[in-house]
Amino acid sequence: MSLFANSFSDFVKYVLHPRWSDIVTTVKRLNNPVQISEN
């Protein structure tokens, strides 16, 4: 249960991350190759 609590707190840290633009940019970078290969 402590492992779940730890990963949940990590998840919350990512969700409440102050630099959302960095996260969005990373997600876009991860998604772009998939979108390009599909099209």
Long-range contacts (C-beta under 8 A, 24 or more apart in sequence): none
